Amino acid sequence: MSLYVLDAIIWIIGIRGHIPQNEDYRAGPGNSSHASGTLRMMWVLAAFVAIVVILSLALWASVWLAIKLL
């Protein structure tokens, strides 16, 4: 199970195809569409983290206020 989780994390981060195998070295620059896709994934991840932080702070503030009012 943990091997599949590690494989999924490596796939999400985007580092899966960076290790050349079987003499598969490219002389030219890398694929730019892959870099933009990775950048977009990082923006989505940053937005998700920001939303989770804001919701956590709102929950903490509401519980703190409820405790203070009791």
Order of alpha helices (4+ residues) and beta strands (2+ residues): alpha-alpha
